[in-house]
């Protein structure tokens, strides 16, 4: 654990949640320019169904790189935009004060360009932008806007609300391959850019060992024994007997716990739960421990 790197990365993480108007606007624009790039990559396949794209990916007529857009992430596609009903599209343009005539043929490119123009105005406040996303979150499930919201930056995802945390244990879930690597190397590989953290499968970003940021769940104690007891009680023990998916929105039953000197607690609006973002450099590598959370899956700590 590098104290200097930890402090540097933690300050960078906190800054991602602060109301610096120019910074927050610029990072938001960058994220939605990436959204536009993803959308435009799929334009040649606008007339294909998801099933046809899946078949094409299997037989080689669709580039394999497109797999991640359609099947391994929530990245923007022309099919996503096509599924948004016309009234909602009109409302999206209205929210960014665009006078464009909106029809079923209007592209996502037109809305993102209008959105970027709105955000770029000197008179547009962070509160003005917050109101757009508040509306989109309200409509996300009903009108399939989830994919458009994954490009949001942490500040707008939380309306700038976060908790700075001191020494605490957290639990980190991952697939068996990643958990094995964490245990072998006694290291975490962190996502380098805190402004793209809201959806960890949407952006092509760099990762660094013992730097960057990882997600987890705060266990609320600096004691390893208490952290293990809590997990055992919640998940594996005789009191509640839940599996990890019942307690956390975890995508895998494999996990480690570790102690960090710094973290940020946030409410993840799309996952609808409180999580922690941990600078990898702040993790005490000697504290990394495997936890077996599901009897239906093999142990992977016999390394």
C-alpha positions as CSV (number, residue, x, y, z in Angstrom):
1,X,0.0,0.0,0.0
2,X,1.6,3.3,-1.2
3,X,0.5,6.1,1.1
4,X,1.4,8.8,-1.4
5,X,-0.4,7.0,-4.3
6,X,-3.3,6.3,-2.0
7,X,-3.7,10.0,-1.1
8,X,-3.3,11.1,-4.7
9,X,-5.9,8.6,-6.0
10,X,-8.3,9.3,-3.2
11,X,-8.2,13.1,-3.8
12,X,-8.8,12.4,-7.5
13,X,-11.8,10.2,-6.6
14,X,-13.3,12.8,-4.3
15,X,-12.9,15.5,-7.0
16,X,-15.1,13.4,-9.3
17,X,-18.0,14.2,-6.9
18,X,-17.3,17.9,-6.3
19,X,-19.4,20.7,-8.0
20,X,-16.6,22.0,-10.2
21,X,-18.8,23.3,-13.0
22,X,-16.3,23.3,-15.9
23,X,-14.8,20.0,-14.9
24,X,-18.1,18.2,-14.5
25,X,-19.4,19.6,-17.8
26,X,-16.3,18.6,-19.7
27,X,-16.3,15.0,-18.3
28,X,-20.0,14.6,-19.0
29,X,-19.5,15.7,-22.6
30,X,-16.6,13.3,-23.0
31,X,-18.7,10.4,-21.8
32,X,-21.6,11.2,-24.2
33,X,-19.2,11.6,-27.1
34,X,-18.2,8.0,-26.3
35,X,-21.8,7.1,-26.3
36,X,-22.1,8.6,-29.7
37,X,-19.1,6.7,-31.0
38,X,-20.6,3.4,-29.7
39,X,-24.0,4.2,-31.4
40,X,-22.4,5.1,-34.7
41,X,-20.4,1.9,-34.8
42,X,-23.7,0.0,-34.9
43,X,-25.3,2.1,-37.7
44,X,-24.4,-0.4,-40.4
45,X,-26.5,-3.0,-38.6
46,X,-29.6,-0.9,-38.1
47,X,-31.8,-3.3,-40.0
48,X,-30.7,-6.4,-38.2
49,X,-32.5,-7.9,-35.2
50,X,-30.6,-8.9,-32.1
51,X,-31.0,-12.5,-33.0
52,X,-29.5,-11.9,-36.5
53,X,-26.6,-10.0,-34.9
54,X,-26.0,-12.9,-32.5
55,X,-26.1,-15.4,-35.4
56,X,-23.7,-13.2,-37.4
57,X,-21.3,-12.9,-34.5
58,X,-21.2,-16.8,-34.3
59,X,-20.7,-17.4,-38.0
60,X,-18.2,-14.6,-38.5
61,X,-20.3,-12.2,-40.7
62,X,-20.5,-9.7,-37.8
63,X,-17.2,-8.4,-36.4
64,X,-16.4,-10.0,-33.0
65,X,-15.7,-6.6,-31.5
66,X,-19.4,-5.9,-31.7
67,X,-20.2,-8.7,-29.3
68,X,-19.5,-6.3,-26.4
69,X,-21.9,-3.7,-27.7
70,X,-24.8,-6.2,-27.9
71,X,-24.2,-8.9,-25.4
72,X,-21.5,-8.0,-22.8
73,X,-22.4,-4.4,-21.8
74,X,-25.0,-1.8,-22.0
75,X,-23.3,0.2,-24.7
76,X,-25.4,2.4,-27.0
77,X,-26.7,0.8,-30.2
78,X,-29.0,1.8,-33.0
79,X,-31.4,-0.8,-31.9
80,X,-31.5,0.7,-28.4
81,X,-32.4,4.1,-29.8
82,X,-35.0,2.6,-32.1
83,X,-36.8,1.1,-29.1
84,X,-37.4,4.5,-27.5
85,X,-40.9,5.6,-28.2
86,X,-41.4,8.8,-30.2
87,X,-43.0,10.8,-27.3
88,X,-40.1,10.1,-25.1
89,X,-37.6,11.1,-27.9
90,X,-39.5,14.4,-28.2
91,X,-39.2,15.0,-24.5
92,X,-35.5,14.3,-24.5
93,X,-35.0,17.0,-27.1
94,X,-37.3,19.3,-25.1
95,X,-35.2,18.8,-22.0
96,X,-32.1,20.1,-23.8
97,X,-34.1,23.1,-25.2
98,X,-33.8,21.9,-28.8
99,X,-36.3,23.2,-31.3
100,X,-35.5,20.3,-33.7
101,X,-38.5,18.6,-35.4
102,X,-38.4,15.1,-34.0
103,X,-39.6,12.1,-35.9
104,X,-39.1,8.3,-35.9
105,X,-36.2,8.8,-38.2
106,X,-34.4,11.3,-35.9
107,X,-31.0,9.8,-34.9
108,X,-29.4,9.6,-31.5
109,X,-26.5,11.6,-33.0
110,X,-28.9,14.6,-33.3
111,X,-29.9,14.3,-29.6
112,X,-26.4,13.9,-28.3
113,X,-25.3,16.9,-30.4
114,X,-28.1,18.9,-28.9
115,X,-27.3,17.7,-25.4
116,X,-23.6,18.6,-25.7
117,X,-24.6,22.1,-27.0
118,X,-26.9,22.5,-24.0
119,X,-24.3,21.4,-21.5
120,X,-21.6,23.6,-23.1
121,X,-23.6,26.8,-22.6
122,X,-22.2,29.1,-20.0
123,X,-25.6,29.7,-18.6
124,X,-26.3,26.0,-18.0
125,X,-25.9,25.1,-14.4
126,X,-25.2,21.7,-12.8
127,X,-28.7,21.8,-11.4
128,X,-30.1,22.2,-15.0
129,X,-28.3,19.1,-16.0
130,X,-29.4,17.3,-12.9
131,X,-33.0,17.8,-13.8
132,X,-32.4,16.1,-17.2
133,X,-31.0,13.0,-15.5
134,X,-33.6,13.0,-12.8
135,X,-36.3,12.7,-15.5
136,X,-34.3,10.0,-17.4
137,X,-33.9,8.0,-14.2
138,X,-37.6,8.3,-13.6
139,X,-38.3,6.9,-17.0
140,X,-35.4,4.4,-17.2
141,X,-37.3,1.1,-16.6
142,X,-40.5,2.1,-18.3
143,X,-39.0,3.4,-21.4
144,X,-35.7,1.5,-21.8
145,X,-33.3,4.4,-21.1
146,X,-31.1,2.4,-18.9
147,X,-28.5,2.1,-21.7
148,X,-28.3,5.9,-22.1
149,X,-27.9,6.5,-18.4
150,X,-24.8,4.2,-18.1
151,X,-22.7,7.0,-19.7
152,X,-23.4,9.4,-16.8
153,X,-20.6,10.6,-14.6
154,X,-20.4,9.9,-10.9
155,X,-21.3,13.5,-9.9
156,X,-24.6,13.5,-11.9
157,X,-25.4,9.9,-10.9
158,X,-25.3,10.9,-7.2
159,X,-26.2,14.6,-7.5
160,X,-22.8,15.1,-5.9
161,X,-23.7,13.2,-2.7
162,X,-21.0,10.9,-1.3
163,X,-19.4,9.8,2.0
164,X,-15.7,9.9,2.6
165,X,-14.8,6.7,4.6
166,X,-11.8,5.9,6.7
167,X,-10.4,2.5,7.6
168,X,-12.8,-0.2,6.9
169,X,-13.1,-3.7,5.4
170,X,-15.1,-4.2,2.2
171,X,-16.2,-7.2,0.2
172,X,-15.4,-7.4,-3.5
173,X,-17.2,-9.7,-5.9
174,X,-15.8,-11.0,-9.2
175,X,-15.7,-14.1,-11.3
176,X,-13.6,-17.0,-10.3
177,X,-10.7,-16.1,-12.7
178,X,-10.4,-12.6,-11.3
179,X,-10.7,-13.7,-7.7
180,X,-8.0,-16.3,-8.2
181,X,-5.7,-13.6,-9.7
182,X,-6.4,-11.3,-6.7
183,X,-5.4,-14.1,-4.3
184,X,-2.3,-15.1,-6.2
185,X,-0.9,-11.6,-6.7
186,X,-2.3,-10.1,-3.5
187,X,-3.3,-7.2,-5.7
188,X,-6.3,-5.4,-7.1
189,X,-6.4,-4.1,-10.7
190,X,-8.2,-0.8,-10.7
191,X,-10.1,1.1,-13.3
192,X,-8.1,4.2,-14.1
193,X,-10.7,6.9,-14.8
194,X,-13.1,7.7,-12.0
195,X,-15.4,9.7,-14.4
196,X,-16.3,6.4,-16.2
197,X,-17.0,4.4,-13.0
198,X,-20.8,4.5,-13.1
199,X,-20.9,1.5,-15.5
200,X,-17.8,-0.6,-15.4
201,X,-18.6,-2.4,-18.7
202,X,-19.4,0.5,-20.9
203,X,-16.1,2.3,-21.5
204,X,-12.8,1.2,-23.0
205,X,-10.4,2.4,-20.3
206,X,-7.1,1.4,-18.9
207,X,-6.5,-0.7,-15.8
208,X,-3.5,-0.7,-13.5
209,X,-2.4,-3.0,-10.8
210,X,-2.6,-1.5,-7.3
211,X,-3.8,1.8,-8.9
212,X,-7.2,3.0,-10.1
213,X,-10.5,2.1,-8.5
214,X,-12.6,-0.9,-7.6
215,X,-16.2,-1.4,-6.4
216,X,-17.2,-3.2,-3.3
217,X,-19.6,-3.1,-0.3
218,X,-18.6,-1.6,3.0
219,X,-18.6,-4.0,5.9
220,X,-18.5,-1.2,8.4
221,X,-15.7,-2.4,10.6
222,X,-11.9,-2.2,10.6
223,X,-11.7,-5.6,12.3
224,X,-11.2,-8.7,10.1
225,X,-12.9,-11.0,12.6
226,X,-16.0,-8.8,12.7
227,X,-16.1,-8.4,8.9
228,X,-16.0,-12.2,8.5
229,X,-18.6,-12.7,11.2
230,X,-20.9,-10.2,9.4
231,X,-20.6,-12.0,6.1
232,X,-21.1,-15.4,7.7
233,X,-24.2,-14.1,9.5
234,X,-25.7,-12.5,6.5
235,X,-24.9,-15.1,3.9
236,X,-23.4,-18.4,5.0
237,X,-24.4,-18.7,8.6
238,X,-27.3,-20.2,10.5
239,X,-29.2,-17.0,11.2
240,X,-30.5,-15.9,7.8
241,X,-29.0,-18.3,5.2
242,X,-29.2,-16.0,2.3
243,X,-27.0,-16.4,-0.8
244,X,-24.9,-13.4,-1.9
245,X,-27.4,-12.4,-4.6
246,X,-30.1,-11.9,-2.0
247,X,-27.9,-9.6,0.1
248,X,-26.0,-7.7,-2.6
249,X,-26.5,-7.1,-6.3
250,X,-23.5,-9.3,-7.0
251,X,-23.0,-10.9,-10.4
252,X,-20.8,-13.6,-9.0
253,X,-20.7,-15.7,-5.8
254,X,-16.9,-15.4,-5.6
255,X,-15.5,-12.8,-3.3
256,X,-12.6,-11.5,-1.2
257,X,-12.5,-9.1,1.7
258,X,-9.8,-6.5,2.2
259,X,-9.1,-3.5,4.4
260,X,-8.8,0.0,2.9
261,X,-7.6,3.2,4.5
262,X,-9.8,5.3,2.3
263,X,-13.0,4.8,0.2
264,X,-16.0,6.7,-1.0
265,X,-19.6,5.5,-0.2
266,X,-22.2,6.2,-2.9
267,X,-25.8,5.3,-3.7
268,X,-25.7,3.6,-7.1
269,X,-29.0,4.6,-8.7
270,X,-29.1,2.0,-11.4
271,X,-28.1,-0.8,-9.1
272,X,-30.4,0.7,-6.4
273,X,-28.0,0.0,-3.5
274,X,-25.2,1.7,-1.6
275,X,-21.7,0.7,-2.7
276,X,-18.2,1.8,-2.0
277,X,-15.5,2.9,-4.5
278,X,-12.1,2.0,-3.3
279,X,-8.7,3.4,-4.6
280,X,-6.7,0.2,-5.1
281,X,-3.6,2.0,-3.8
282,X,-5.3,2.4,-0.4
283,X,-5.9,-1.3,0.1
284,X,-3.8,-3.2,2.6
285,X,-2.6,-6.1,0.5
286,X,-1.8,-8.2,3.5
287,X,-5.5,-8.1,4.5
288,X,-6.8,-9.6,1.3
289,X,-8.7,-12.8,2.2
290,X,-10.9,-15.3,0.3
291,X,-14.5,-15.8,1.6
292,X,-16.5,-18.8,0.5
293,X,-20.0,-17.5,0.1
294,X,-22.0,-20.2,-1.7
295,X,-21.8,-23.9,-1.0
296,X,-23.1,-24.7,-4.5
297,X,-19.8,-23.4,-6.0
298,X,-16.3,-24.9,-5.5
299,X,-13.8,-23.3,-3.3
300,X,-11.0,-21.5,-5.2
301,X,-8.7,-20.6,-2.3
302,X,-6.6,-23.8,-2.4
303,X,-3.7,-22.0,-4.2
